[in-house]
Amino acid sequence: MDKNLDLSLKERISGTIKALEKNNMQAVFAEDCKAAVELVKDLIKKGDTISFGGSVTLKECGVMDLIKNGDYNLLDRSKEGLTSEDIEKIYRDSFSADVYFSGSNAITENGELYNVDGNGNRVNAIMFGPKSVIIIAGYNKIVKNLDEAVERVKKIAAPKNCVRLSKNTYCAKCGQCVSLKLENPQMTDGCDSADRICRLYTVTGKQKADKRVKVIIVGEPLGY
C-alpha cells in the first residue's frame, strides 16, 4: 500500500473487504498493482477461456498484459480488424467464459458494487454467465453508500469515460452530469444525447453463488 495512506483509509479498505465477504464475495487487498497481478495469477489457470469488460483499471494495473500474453483462450474484443458482428459475438460468447475481468465504477462500504453501462455486456456478465468474475479496483473507488456511488459516476466516471471515448455529451464538455443542474435530478438525468454511455445501472449485493465474484482492492488509485 502507498506509504502515504493514513490509518483511517486503511481501516476503510479493511471494513469494505469485510462487507464484501459478508455479501458472499471473495475480497482481498493488494498492496500495489504488481501484487494484484500476482493474485490474479492464482485465480486463473492455463487454458481458461477469459473475457473482459471495458476498463481503464485493467490496463493500468497490468492485468491486460497478463491475460493477453498468457496461455489462455482470450475472447479479445479489442483485437484490431474486428467487425461489429465479431464484437457482438464475443459479447455473447463471454457469458460462457471461465473467467470474466472487470473494473467497478464504485464499491460501497456496505459491500456493494455499483456499475453503469452503455451496452450492458459488462454488467450482465458480472451478474450472470461466466463461472468466475474478478473485479479489480483501486481504493479510490470506495464510497460510503449507493448515493455516493451514483454521485461518483456523475462527477467522475461518466465524464472522464466520455472524454476518453470521444462522446458528444454534456458531461464530456462540462465535467459532470447535466442532472446535477436539475431541480429534481432523481426524476430524470436530463441527458438525451445519442452518445450517452449511462444506460444500464446495476447494484451487485449479496451473492447466491459462493465466491463467484472476487474483488481485489488495490492500494493505489486506479481508473475513473
PyMOL CGO cylinders between C-alpha atoms (Angstrom):
from pymol import cmd
from pymol.cgo import CYLINDER

trace = [
    CYLINDER, 0.00, 0.00, 0.00, 1.07, 3.58, -0.65, 0.3, 1, 1, 1, 1, 1, 1,
    CYLINDER, 1.07, 3.58, -0.65, 3.01, 4.67, 2.45, 0.3, 1, 1, 1, 1, 1, 1,
    CYLINDER, 3.01, 4.67, 2.45, 1.07, 7.93, 2.42, 0.3, 1, 1, 1, 1, 1, 1,
    CYLINDER, 1.07, 7.93, 2.42, -2.24, 6.21, 3.06, 0.3, 1, 1, 1, 1, 1, 1,
    CYLINDER, -2.24, 6.21, 3.06, -3.36, 7.13, 6.55, 0.3, 1, 1, 1, 1, 1, 1,
    CYLINDER, -3.36, 7.13, 6.55, -4.76, 4.80, 9.18, 0.3, 1, 1, 1, 1, 1, 1,
    CYLINDER, -4.76, 4.80, 9.18, -8.37, 5.85, 8.58, 0.3, 1, 1, 1, 1, 1, 1,
    CYLINDER, -8.37, 5.85, 8.58, -8.13, 4.92, 4.89, 0.3, 1, 1, 1, 1, 1, 1,
    CYLINDER, -8.13, 4.92, 4.89, -6.57, 1.56, 5.73, 0.3, 1, 1, 1, 1, 1, 1,
    CYLINDER, -6.57, 1.56, 5.73, -9.45, 0.90, 8.13, 0.3, 1, 1, 1, 1, 1, 1,
    CYLINDER, -9.45, 0.90, 8.13, -11.94, 1.94, 5.45, 0.3, 1, 1, 1, 1, 1, 1,
    CYLINDER, -11.94, 1.94, 5.45, -10.44, -0.53, 2.98, 0.3, 1, 1, 1, 1, 1, 1,
    CYLINDER, -10.44, -0.53, 2.98, -10.44, -3.29, 5.60, 0.3, 1, 1, 1, 1, 1, 1,
    CYLINDER, -10.44, -3.29, 5.60, -14.07, -2.59, 6.50, 0.3, 1, 1, 1, 1, 1, 1,
    CYLINDER, -14.07, -2.59, 6.50, -15.11, -2.66, 2.85, 0.3, 1, 1, 1, 1, 1, 1,
    CYLINDER, -15.11, -2.66, 2.85, -13.40, -6.00, 2.32, 0.3, 1, 1, 1, 1, 1, 1,
    CYLINDER, -13.40, -6.00, 2.32, -15.24, -7.45, 5.32, 0.3, 1, 1, 1, 1, 1, 1,
    CYLINDER, -15.24, -7.45, 5.32, -18.56, -6.13, 3.96, 0.3, 1, 1, 1, 1, 1, 1,
    CYLINDER, -18.56, -6.13, 3.96, -17.88, -7.69, 0.55, 0.3, 1, 1, 1, 1, 1, 1,
    CYLINDER, -17.88, -7.69, 0.55, -17.11, -11.01, 2.22, 0.3, 1, 1, 1, 1, 1, 1,
    CYLINDER, -17.11, -11.01, 2.22, -20.33, -10.75, 4.22, 0.3, 1, 1, 1, 1, 1, 1,
    CYLINDER, -20.33, -10.75, 4.22, -22.10, -10.38, 0.87, 0.3, 1, 1, 1, 1, 1, 1,
    CYLINDER, -22.10, -10.38, 0.87, -20.63, -13.73, -0.20, 0.3, 1, 1, 1, 1, 1, 1,
    CYLINDER, -20.63, -13.73, -0.20, -17.91, -12.30, -2.41, 0.3, 1, 1, 1, 1, 1, 1,
    CYLINDER, -17.91, -12.30, -2.41, -14.25, -13.20, -2.12, 0.3, 1, 1, 1, 1, 1, 1,
    CYLINDER, -14.25, -13.20, -2.12, -12.41, -9.97, -1.32, 0.3, 1, 1, 1, 1, 1, 1,
    CYLINDER, -12.41, -9.97, -1.32, -8.70, -9.38, -0.88, 0.3, 1, 1, 1, 1, 1, 1,
    CYLINDER, -8.70, -9.38, -0.88, -6.30, -6.46, -0.67, 0.3, 1, 1, 1, 1, 1, 1,
    CYLINDER, -6.30, -6.46, -0.67, -3.25, -5.99, -2.89, 0.3, 1, 1, 1, 1, 1, 1,
    CYLINDER, -3.25, -5.99, -2.89, -0.55, -3.56, -1.79, 0.3, 1, 1, 1, 1, 1, 1,
    CYLINDER, -0.55, -3.56, -1.79, 0.05, -2.39, -5.36, 0.3, 1, 1, 1, 1, 1, 1,
    CYLINDER, 0.05, -2.39, -5.36, -0.51, -3.32, -9.00, 0.3, 1, 1, 1, 1, 1, 1,
    CYLINDER, -0.51, -3.32, -9.00, 2.31, -5.84, -9.02, 0.3, 1, 1, 1, 1, 1, 1,
    CYLINDER, 2.31, -5.84, -9.02, 0.77, -7.65, -6.06, 0.3, 1, 1, 1, 1, 1, 1,
    CYLINDER, 0.77, -7.65, -6.06, -2.65, -7.54, -7.76, 0.3, 1, 1, 1, 1, 1, 1,
    CYLINDER, -2.65, -7.54, -7.76, -1.28, -9.28, -10.85, 0.3, 1, 1, 1, 1, 1, 1,
    CYLINDER, -1.28, -9.28, -10.85, 0.27, -11.99, -8.68, 0.3, 1, 1, 1, 1, 1, 1,
    CYLINDER, 0.27, -11.99, -8.68, -3.10, -12.56, -7.01, 0.3, 1, 1, 1, 1, 1, 1,
    CYLINDER, -3.10, -12.56, -7.01, -4.78, -12.80, -10.41, 0.3, 1, 1, 1, 1, 1, 1,
    CYLINDER, -4.78, -12.80, -10.41, -2.28, -15.48, -11.50, 0.3, 1, 1, 1, 1, 1, 1,
    CYLINDER, -2.28, -15.48, -11.50, -3.53, -17.67, -8.64, 0.3, 1, 1, 1, 1, 1, 1,
    CYLINDER, -3.53, -17.67, -8.64, -7.17, -17.18, -9.67, 0.3, 1, 1, 1, 1, 1, 1,
    CYLINDER, -7.17, -17.18, -9.67, -6.81, -18.28, -13.28, 0.3, 1, 1, 1, 1, 1, 1,
    CYLINDER, -6.81, -18.28, -13.28, -5.27, -21.35, -14.88, 0.3, 1, 1, 1, 1, 1, 1,
    CYLINDER, -5.27, -21.35, -14.88, -3.74, -22.44, -18.18, 0.3, 1, 1, 1, 1, 1, 1,
    CYLINDER, -3.74, -22.44, -18.18, -6.34, -22.94, -20.90, 0.3, 1, 1, 1, 1, 1, 1,
    CYLINDER, -6.34, -22.94, -20.90, -9.07, -20.89, -19.21, 0.3, 1, 1, 1, 1, 1, 1,
    CYLINDER, -9.07, -20.89, -19.21, -11.46, -19.07, -21.53, 0.3, 1, 1, 1, 1, 1, 1,
    CYLINDER, -11.46, -19.07, -21.53, -11.17, -15.47, -20.42, 0.3, 1, 1, 1, 1, 1, 1,
    CYLINDER, -11.17, -15.47, -20.42, -13.08, -12.34, -21.34, 0.3, 1, 1, 1, 1, 1, 1,
    CYLINDER, -13.08, -12.34, -21.34, -13.18, -8.79, -20.05, 0.3, 1, 1, 1, 1, 1, 1,
    CYLINDER, -13.18, -8.79, -20.05, -15.22, -5.62, -19.94, 0.3, 1, 1, 1, 1, 1, 1,
    CYLINDER, -15.22, -5.62, -19.94, -14.11, -2.14, -20.88, 0.3, 1, 1, 1, 1, 1, 1,
    CYLINDER, -14.11, -2.14, -20.88, -11.88, -0.94, -18.04, 0.3, 1, 1, 1, 1, 1, 1,
    CYLINDER, -11.88, -0.94, -18.04, -9.06, 1.58, -17.70, 0.3, 1, 1, 1, 1, 1, 1,
    CYLINDER, -9.06, 1.58, -17.70, -8.08, -0.10, -14.43, 0.3, 1, 1, 1, 1, 1, 1,
    CYLINDER, -8.08, -0.10, -14.43, -7.33, -3.47, -16.05, 0.3, 1, 1, 1, 1, 1, 1,
    CYLINDER, -7.33, -3.47, -16.05, -4.87, -1.80, -18.39, 0.3, 1, 1, 1, 1, 1, 1,
    CYLINDER, -4.87, -1.80, -18.39, -3.29, 0.44, -15.75, 0.3, 1, 1, 1, 1, 1, 1,
    CYLINDER, -3.29, 0.44, -15.75, -2.62, -2.34, -13.26, 0.3, 1, 1, 1, 1, 1, 1,
    CYLINDER, -2.62, -2.34, -13.26, -1.13, -4.81, -15.77, 0.3, 1, 1, 1, 1, 1, 1,
    CYLINDER, -1.13, -4.81, -15.77, -3.90, -7.41, -15.87, 0.3, 1, 1, 1, 1, 1, 1,
    CYLINDER, -3.90, -7.41, -15.87, -4.50, -6.87, -19.58, 0.3, 1, 1, 1, 1, 1, 1,
    CYLINDER, -4.50, -6.87, -19.58, -0.83, -7.59, -20.32, 0.3, 1, 1, 1, 1, 1, 1,
    CYLINDER, -0.83, -7.59, -20.32, -1.08, -10.79, -18.28, 0.3, 1, 1, 1, 1, 1, 1,
    CYLINDER, -1.08, -10.79, -18.28, -4.15, -12.22, -19.97, 0.3, 1, 1, 1, 1, 1, 1,
    CYLINDER, -4.15, -12.22, -19.97, -3.14, -11.14, -23.48, 0.3, 1, 1, 1, 1, 1, 1,
    CYLINDER, -3.14, -11.14, -23.48, 0.30, -12.72, -23.22, 0.3, 1, 1, 1, 1, 1, 1,
    CYLINDER, 0.30, -12.72, -23.22, -0.53, -15.81, -21.18, 0.3, 1, 1, 1, 1, 1, 1,
    CYLINDER, -0.53, -15.81, -21.18, -1.57, -19.31, -22.18, 0.3, 1, 1, 1, 1, 1, 1,
    CYLINDER, -1.57, -19.31, -22.18, -5.30, -18.60, -22.12, 0.3, 1, 1, 1, 1, 1, 1,
    CYLINDER, -5.30, -18.60, -22.12, -8.17, -18.70, -24.59, 0.3, 1, 1, 1, 1, 1, 1,
    CYLINDER, -8.17, -18.70, -24.59, -8.81, -14.96, -24.66, 0.3, 1, 1, 1, 1, 1, 1,
    CYLINDER, -8.81, -14.96, -24.66, -12.03, -13.59, -26.11, 0.3, 1, 1, 1, 1, 1, 1,
    CYLINDER, -12.03, -13.59, -26.11, -10.39, -10.33, -27.14, 0.3, 1, 1, 1, 1, 1, 1,
    CYLINDER, -10.39, -10.33, -27.14, -12.91, -7.65, -28.01, 0.3, 1, 1, 1, 1, 1, 1,
    CYLINDER, -12.91, -7.65, -28.01, -10.08, -5.12, -28.51, 0.3, 1, 1, 1, 1, 1, 1,
    CYLINDER, -10.08, -5.12, -28.51, -8.31, -7.01, -31.29, 0.3, 1, 1, 1, 1, 1, 1,
    CYLINDER, -8.31, -7.01, -31.29, -7.75, -5.00, -34.46, 0.3, 1, 1, 1, 1, 1, 1,
    CYLINDER, -7.75, -5.00, -34.46, -9.88, -5.68, -37.52, 0.3, 1, 1, 1, 1, 1, 1,
    CYLINDER, -9.88, -5.68, -37.52, -12.98, -6.91, -35.72, 0.3, 1, 1, 1, 1, 1, 1,
    CYLINDER, -12.98, -6.91, -35.72, -16.34, -6.07, -37.26, 0.3, 1, 1, 1, 1, 1, 1,
    CYLINDER, -16.34, -6.07, -37.26, -19.32, -5.01, -35.17, 0.3, 1, 1, 1, 1, 1, 1,
    CYLINDER, -19.32, -5.01, -35.17, -20.70, -8.54, -35.70, 0.3, 1, 1, 1, 1, 1, 1,
    CYLINDER, -20.70, -8.54, -35.70, -17.43, -10.04, -34.40, 0.3, 1, 1, 1, 1, 1, 1,
    CYLINDER, -17.43, -10.04, -34.40, -17.60, -7.91, -31.26, 0.3, 1, 1, 1, 1, 1, 1,
    CYLINDER, -17.60, -7.91, -31.26, -21.25, -8.79, -30.73, 0.3, 1, 1, 1, 1, 1, 1,
    CYLINDER, -21.25, -8.79, -30.73, -20.34, -12.49, -30.89, 0.3, 1, 1, 1, 1, 1, 1,
    CYLINDER, -20.34, -12.49, -30.89, -17.58, -12.00, -28.32, 0.3, 1, 1, 1, 1, 1, 1,
    CYLINDER, -17.58, -12.00, -28.32, -20.05, -10.26, -26.02, 0.3, 1, 1, 1, 1, 1, 1,
    CYLINDER, -20.05, -10.26, -26.02, -22.36, -13.26, -26.24, 0.3, 1, 1, 1, 1, 1, 1,
    CYLINDER, -22.36, -13.26, -26.24, -19.60, -15.87, -26.02, 0.3, 1, 1, 1, 1, 1, 1,
    CYLINDER, -19.60, -15.87, -26.02, -18.33, -14.16, -22.87, 0.3, 1, 1, 1, 1, 1, 1,
    CYLINDER, -18.33, -14.16, -22.87, -21.32, -15.47, -20.92, 0.3, 1, 1, 1, 1, 1, 1,
    CYLINDER, -21.32, -15.47, -20.92, -19.79, -18.95, -21.22, 0.3, 1, 1, 1, 1, 1, 1,
    CYLINDER, -19.79, -18.95, -21.22, -16.29, -17.85, -20.18, 0.3, 1, 1, 1, 1, 1, 1,
    CYLINDER, -16.29, -17.85, -20.18, -14.44, -19.46, -17.30, 0.3, 1, 1, 1, 1, 1, 1,
    CYLINDER, -14.44, -19.46, -17.30, -13.29, -16.06, -16.05, 0.3, 1, 1, 1, 1, 1, 1,
    CYLINDER, -13.29, -16.06, -16.05, -14.52, -12.54, -16.67, 0.3, 1, 1, 1, 1, 1, 1,
    CYLINDER, -14.52, -12.54, -16.67, -12.48, -9.48, -15.69, 0.3, 1, 1, 1, 1, 1, 1,
    CYLINDER, -12.48, -9.48, -15.69, -13.91, -6.05, -14.98, 0.3, 1, 1, 1, 1, 1, 1,
    CYLINDER, -13.91, -6.05, -14.98, -13.36, -2.89, -13.03, 0.3, 1, 1, 1, 1, 1, 1,
    CYLINDER, -13.36, -2.89, -13.03, -16.10, -1.27, -10.97, 0.3, 1, 1, 1, 1, 1, 1,
    CYLINDER, -16.10, -1.27, -10.97, -17.43, 2.27, -11.08, 0.3, 1, 1, 1, 1, 1, 1,
    CYLINDER, -17.43, 2.27, -11.08, -17.81, 2.28, -7.30, 0.3, 1, 1, 1, 1, 1, 1,
    CYLINDER, -17.81, 2.28, -7.30, -17.66, -0.05, -4.29, 0.3, 1, 1, 1, 1, 1, 1,
    CYLINDER, -17.66, -0.05, -4.29, -19.67, 0.87, -1.22, 0.3, 1, 1, 1, 1, 1, 1,
    CYLINDER, -19.67, 0.87, -1.22, -18.58, 0.41, 2.37, 0.3, 1, 1, 1, 1, 1, 1,
    CYLINDER, -18.58, 0.41, 2.37, -21.65, -1.85, 2.65, 0.3, 1, 1, 1, 1, 1, 1,
    CYLINDER, -21.65, -1.85, 2.65, -20.06, -4.33, 0.26, 0.3, 1, 1, 1, 1, 1, 1,
    CYLINDER, -20.06, -4.33, 0.26, -21.96, -3.46, -2.93, 0.3, 1, 1, 1, 1, 1, 1,
    CYLINDER, -21.96, -3.46, -2.93, -20.62, -2.99, -6.46, 0.3, 1, 1, 1, 1, 1, 1,
    CYLINDER, -20.62, -2.99, -6.46, -22.20, -0.16, -8.44, 0.3, 1, 1, 1, 1, 1, 1,
    CYLINDER, -22.20, -0.16, -8.44, -21.78, -0.15, -12.20, 0.3, 1, 1, 1, 1, 1, 1,
    CYLINDER, -21.78, -0.15, -12.20, -23.21, 1.82, -15.11, 0.3, 1, 1, 1, 1, 1, 1,
    CYLINDER, -23.21, 1.82, -15.11, -23.03, 0.58, -18.71, 0.3, 1, 1, 1, 1, 1, 1,
    CYLINDER, -23.03, 0.58, -18.71, -23.85, 1.74, -22.19, 0.3, 1, 1, 1, 1, 1, 1,
    CYLINDER, -23.85, 1.74, -22.19, -24.19, -1.65, -23.94, 0.3, 1, 1, 1, 1, 1, 1,
    CYLINDER, -24.19, -1.65, -23.94, -24.88, -3.87, -20.95, 0.3, 1, 1, 1, 1, 1, 1,
    CYLINDER, -24.88, -3.87, -20.95, -22.41, -6.62, -21.84, 0.3, 1, 1, 1, 1, 1, 1,
    CYLINDER, -22.41, -6.62, -21.84, -20.20, -5.85, -18.84, 0.3, 1, 1, 1, 1, 1, 1,
    CYLINDER, -20.20, -5.85, -18.84, -22.88, -5.56, -16.16, 0.3, 1, 1, 1, 1, 1, 1,
    CYLINDER, -22.88, -5.56, -16.16, -24.72, -8.60, -17.47, 0.3, 1, 1, 1, 1, 1, 1,
    CYLINDER, -24.72, -8.60, -17.47, -21.57, -10.73, -17.34, 0.3, 1, 1, 1, 1, 1, 1,
    CYLINDER, -21.57, -10.73, -17.34, -20.96, -9.59, -13.77, 0.3, 1, 1, 1, 1, 1, 1,
    CYLINDER, -20.96, -9.59, -13.77, -24.49, -10.64, -12.83, 0.3, 1, 1, 1, 1, 1, 1,
    CYLINDER, -24.49, -10.64, -12.83, -24.71, -14.00, -14.64, 0.3, 1, 1, 1, 1, 1, 1,
    CYLINDER, -24.71, -14.00, -14.64, -22.88, -16.32, -17.00, 0.3, 1, 1, 1, 1, 1, 1,
    CYLINDER, -22.88, -16.32, -17.00, -19.11, -16.58, -16.51, 0.3, 1, 1, 1, 1, 1, 1,
    CYLINDER, -19.11, -16.58, -16.51, -18.08, -19.12, -13.88, 0.3, 1, 1, 1, 1, 1, 1,
    CYLINDER, -18.08, -19.12, -13.88, -15.82, -16.62, -12.13, 0.3, 1, 1, 1, 1, 1, 1,
    CYLINDER, -15.82, -16.62, -12.13, -15.86, -12.81, -12.12, 0.3, 1, 1, 1, 1, 1, 1,
    CYLINDER, -15.86, -12.81, -12.12, -12.77, -10.93, -11.00, 0.3, 1, 1, 1, 1, 1, 1,
    CYLINDER, -12.77, -10.93, -11.00, -13.17, -7.25, -10.17, 0.3, 1, 1, 1, 1, 1, 1,
    CYLINDER, -13.17, -7.25, -10.17, -10.02, -5.10, -9.93, 0.3, 1, 1, 1, 1, 1, 1,
    CYLINDER, -10.02, -5.10, -9.93, -10.43, -1.69, -8.29, 0.3, 1, 1, 1, 1, 1, 1,
    CYLINDER, -10.43, -1.69, -8.29, -8.19, 0.98, -6.84, 0.3, 1, 1, 1, 1, 1, 1,
    CYLINDER, -8.19, 0.98, -6.84, -9.00, 2.23, -3.34, 0.3, 1, 1, 1, 1, 1, 1,
    CYLINDER, -9.00, 2.23, -3.34, -10.29, 5.44, -4.94, 0.3, 1, 1, 1, 1, 1, 1,
    CYLINDER, -10.29, 5.44, -4.94, -13.43, 3.53, -6.00, 0.3, 1, 1, 1, 1, 1, 1,
    CYLINDER, -13.43, 3.53, -6.00, -14.60, 3.09, -2.39, 0.3, 1, 1, 1, 1, 1, 1,
    CYLINDER, -14.60, 3.09, -2.39, -17.60, 5.24, -1.42, 0.3, 1, 1, 1, 1, 1, 1,
    CYLINDER, -17.60, 5.24, -1.42, -19.77, 5.37, 1.68, 0.3, 1, 1, 1, 1, 1, 1,
    CYLINDER, -19.77, 5.37, 1.68, -23.07, 4.24, 0.16, 0.3, 1, 1, 1, 1, 1, 1,
    CYLINDER, -23.07, 4.24, 0.16, -25.09, 3.98, -3.04, 0.3, 1, 1, 1, 1, 1, 1,
    CYLINDER, -25.09, 3.98, -3.04, -25.91, 7.69, -3.03, 0.3, 1, 1, 1, 1, 1, 1,
    CYLINDER, -25.91, 7.69, -3.03, -22.20, 8.46, -3.14, 0.3, 1, 1, 1, 1, 1, 1,
    CYLINDER, -22.20, 8.46, -3.14, -21.73, 5.77, -5.79, 0.3, 1, 1, 1, 1, 1, 1,
    CYLINDER, -21.73, 5.77, -5.79, -24.28, 7.47, -8.06, 0.3, 1, 1, 1, 1, 1, 1,
    CYLINDER, -24.28, 7.47, -8.06, -22.63, 10.83, -7.44, 0.3, 1, 1, 1, 1, 1, 1,
    CYLINDER, -22.63, 10.83, -7.44, -19.20, 9.39, -8.21, 0.3, 1, 1, 1, 1, 1, 1,
    CYLINDER, -19.20, 9.39, -8.21, -20.37, 8.18, -11.62, 0.3, 1, 1, 1, 1, 1, 1,
    CYLINDER, -20.37, 8.18, -11.62, -21.97, 11.53, -12.43, 0.3, 1, 1, 1, 1, 1, 1,
    CYLINDER, -21.97, 11.53, -12.43, -18.98, 13.61, -11.36, 0.3, 1, 1, 1, 1, 1, 1,
    CYLINDER, -18.98, 13.61, -11.36, -16.02, 11.38, -12.20, 0.3, 1, 1, 1, 1, 1, 1,
    CYLINDER, -16.02, 11.38, -12.20, -16.54, 8.09, -14.03, 0.3, 1, 1, 1, 1, 1, 1,
    CYLINDER, -16.54, 8.09, -14.03, -19.01, 9.10, -16.75, 0.3, 1, 1, 1, 1, 1, 1,
    CYLINDER, -19.01, 9.10, -16.75, -17.42, 12.45, -17.67, 0.3, 1, 1, 1, 1, 1, 1,
    CYLINDER, -17.42, 12.45, -17.67, -13.91, 11.01, -17.88, 0.3, 1, 1, 1, 1, 1, 1,
    CYLINDER, -13.91, 11.01, -17.88, -15.01, 7.95, -19.84, 0.3, 1, 1, 1, 1, 1, 1,
    CYLINDER, -15.01, 7.95, -19.84, -16.99, 10.10, -22.26, 0.3, 1, 1, 1, 1, 1, 1,
    CYLINDER, -16.99, 10.10, -22.26, -13.88, 12.20, -22.88, 0.3, 1, 1, 1, 1, 1, 1,
    CYLINDER, -13.88, 12.20, -22.88, -11.79, 9.03, -23.34, 0.3, 1, 1, 1, 1, 1, 1,
    CYLINDER, -11.79, 9.03, -23.34, -14.31, 7.63, -25.81, 0.3, 1, 1, 1, 1, 1, 1,
    CYLINDER, -14.31, 7.63, -25.81, -14.80, 10.98, -27.62, 0.3, 1, 1, 1, 1, 1, 1,
    CYLINDER, -14.80, 10.98, -27.62, -18.51, 11.07, -26.84, 0.3, 1, 1, 1, 1, 1, 1,
    CYLINDER, -18.51, 11.07, -26.84, -20.62, 14.13, -27.58, 0.3, 1, 1, 1, 1, 1, 1,
    CYLINDER, -20.62, 14.13, -27.58, -22.27, 14.53, -24.19, 0.3, 1, 1, 1, 1, 1, 1,
    CYLINDER, -22.27, 14.53, -24.19, -22.85, 17.32, -21.72, 0.3, 1, 1, 1, 1, 1, 1,
    CYLINDER, -22.85, 17.32, -21.72, -20.63, 15.64, -19.13, 0.3, 1, 1, 1, 1, 1, 1,
    CYLINDER, -20.63, 15.64, -19.13, -17.71, 15.34, -21.57, 0.3, 1, 1, 1, 1, 1, 1,
    CYLINDER, -17.71, 15.34, -21.57, -17.88, 19.08, -22.21, 0.3, 1, 1, 1, 1, 1, 1,
    CYLINDER, -17.88, 19.08, -22.21, -18.71, 20.32, -18.70, 0.3, 1, 1, 1, 1, 1, 1,
    CYLINDER, -18.71, 20.32, -18.70, -17.13, 17.73, -16.42, 0.3, 1, 1, 1, 1, 1, 1,
    CYLINDER, -17.13, 17.73, -16.42, -20.28, 16.49, -14.70, 0.3, 1, 1, 1, 1, 1, 1,
    CYLINDER, -20.28, 16.49, -14.70, -23.70, 15.05, -15.47, 0.3, 1, 1, 1, 1, 1, 1,
    CYLINDER, -23.70, 15.05, -15.47, -26.33, 17.51, -16.62, 0.3, 1, 1, 1, 1, 1, 1,
    CYLINDER, -26.33, 17.51, -16.62, -28.66, 16.08, -13.95, 0.3, 1, 1, 1, 1, 1, 1,
    CYLINDER, -28.66, 16.08, -13.95, -26.65, 17.88, -11.27, 0.3, 1, 1, 1, 1, 1, 1,
    CYLINDER, -26.65, 17.88, -11.27, -28.07, 21.14, -12.65, 0.3, 1, 1, 1, 1, 1, 1,
    CYLINDER, -28.07, 21.14, -12.65, -31.67, 19.99, -12.37, 0.3, 1, 1, 1, 1, 1, 1,
    CYLINDER, -31.67, 19.99, -12.37, -34.02, 20.82, -9.50, 0.3, 1, 1, 1, 1, 1, 1,
    CYLINDER, -34.02, 20.82, -9.50, -35.20, 17.20, -9.26, 0.3, 1, 1, 1, 1, 1, 1,
    CYLINDER, -35.20, 17.20, -9.26, -32.33, 15.03, -10.54, 0.3, 1, 1, 1, 1, 1, 1,
    CYLINDER, -32.33, 15.03, -10.54, -33.96, 11.86, -9.18, 0.3, 1, 1, 1, 1, 1, 1,
    CYLINDER, -33.96, 11.86, -9.18, -36.79, 12.26, -11.67, 0.3, 1, 1, 1, 1, 1, 1,
    CYLINDER, -36.79, 12.26, -11.67, -34.63, 12.35, -14.79, 0.3, 1, 1, 1, 1, 1, 1,
    CYLINDER, -34.63, 12.35, -14.79, -30.95, 12.55, -15.68, 0.3, 1, 1, 1, 1, 1, 1,
    CYLINDER, -30.95, 12.55, -15.68, -31.72, 15.11, -18.38, 0.3, 1, 1, 1, 1, 1, 1,
    CYLINDER, -31.72, 15.11, -18.38, -29.29, 13.63, -20.90, 0.3, 1, 1, 1, 1, 1, 1,
    CYLINDER, -29.29, 13.63, -20.90, -30.79, 12.87, -24.29, 0.3, 1, 1, 1, 1, 1, 1,
    CYLINDER, -30.79, 12.87, -24.29, -27.53, 12.58, -26.23, 0.3, 1, 1, 1, 1, 1, 1,
    CYLINDER, -27.53, 12.58, -26.23, -27.31, 9.68, -28.65, 0.3, 1, 1, 1, 1, 1, 1,
    CYLINDER, -27.31, 9.68, -28.65, -23.73, 9.26, -27.38, 0.3, 1, 1, 1, 1, 1, 1,
    CYLINDER, -23.73, 9.26, -27.38, -24.62, 8.79, -23.72, 0.3, 1, 1, 1, 1, 1, 1,
    CYLINDER, -24.62, 8.79, -23.72, -22.92, 5.86, -22.02, 0.3, 1, 1, 1, 1, 1, 1,
    CYLINDER, -22.92, 5.86, -22.02, -25.15, 5.78, -18.92, 0.3, 1, 1, 1, 1, 1, 1,
    CYLINDER, -25.15, 5.78, -18.92, -27.99, 3.45, -19.92, 0.3, 1, 1, 1, 1, 1, 1,
    CYLINDER, -27.99, 3.45, -19.92, -27.96, 0.47, -17.56, 0.3, 1, 1, 1, 1, 1, 1,
    CYLINDER, -27.96, 0.47, -17.56, -27.47, 0.77, -13.80, 0.3, 1, 1, 1, 1, 1, 1,
    CYLINDER, -27.47, 0.77, -13.80, -26.72, -2.24, -11.57, 0.3, 1, 1, 1, 1, 1, 1,
    CYLINDER, -26.72, -2.24, -11.57, -26.05, -2.92, -7.91, 0.3, 1, 1, 1, 1, 1, 1,
    CYLINDER, -26.05, -2.92, -7.91, -24.30, -6.18, -7.07, 0.3, 1, 1, 1, 1, 1, 1,
    CYLINDER, -24.30, -6.18, -7.07, -25.19, -7.06, -3.49, 0.3, 1, 1, 1, 1, 1, 1,
    CYLINDER, -25.19, -7.06, -3.49, -25.29, -10.30, -1.52, 0.3, 1, 1, 1, 1, 1, 1,
    CYLINDER, -25.29, -10.30, -1.52, -24.49, -13.19, -3.84, 0.3, 1, 1, 1, 1, 1, 1,
    CYLINDER, -24.49, -13.19, -3.84, -26.18, -16.57, -4.14, 0.3, 1, 1, 1, 1, 1, 1,
    CYLINDER, -26.18, -16.57, -4.14, -23.17, -18.33, -5.66, 0.3, 1, 1, 1, 1, 1, 1,
    CYLINDER, -23.17, -18.33, -5.66, -20.42, -18.64, -3.08, 0.3, 1, 1, 1, 1, 1, 1,
    CYLINDER, -20.42, -18.64, -3.08, -17.39, -16.50, -4.03, 0.3, 1, 1, 1, 1, 1, 1,
    CYLINDER, -17.39, -16.50, -4.03, -18.21, -16.45, -7.74, 0.3, 1, 1, 1, 1, 1, 1,
    CYLINDER, -18.21, -16.45, -7.74, -17.48, -12.72, -7.62, 0.3, 1, 1, 1, 1, 1, 1,
    CYLINDER, -17.48, -12.72, -7.62, -13.96, -11.93, -6.47, 0.3, 1, 1, 1, 1, 1, 1,
    CYLINDER, -13.96, -11.93, -6.47, -12.85, -8.38, -5.68, 0.3, 1, 1, 1, 1, 1, 1,
    CYLINDER, -12.85, -8.38, -5.68, -9.23, -7.24, -5.50, 0.3, 1, 1, 1, 1, 1, 1,
    CYLINDER, -9.23, -7.24, -5.50, -8.87, -3.79, -3.95, 0.3, 1, 1, 1, 1, 1, 1,
    CYLINDER, -8.87, -3.79, -3.95, -5.52, -2.27, -4.83, 0.3, 1, 1, 1, 1, 1, 1,
    CYLINDER, -5.52, -2.27, -4.83, -3.63, 0.17, -2.60, 0.3, 1, 1, 1, 1, 1, 1,
    CYLINDER, -3.63, 0.17, -2.60, -3.24, 2.60, -5.49, 0.3, 1, 1, 1, 1, 1, 1,
    CYLINDER, -3.24, 2.60, -5.49, -5.71, 4.95, -7.21, 0.3, 1, 1, 1, 1, 1, 1,
    CYLINDER, -5.71, 4.95, -7.21, -6.72, 3.35, -10.50, 0.3, 1, 1, 1, 1, 1, 1,
    CYLINDER, -6.72, 3.35, -10.50, -9.11, 4.10, -13.35, 0.3, 1, 1, 1, 1, 1, 1,
    CYLINDER, -9.11, 4.10, -13.35, -12.01, 6.51, -13.37, 0.3, 1, 1, 1, 1, 1, 1,
]
cmd.load_cgo(trace, "trace")
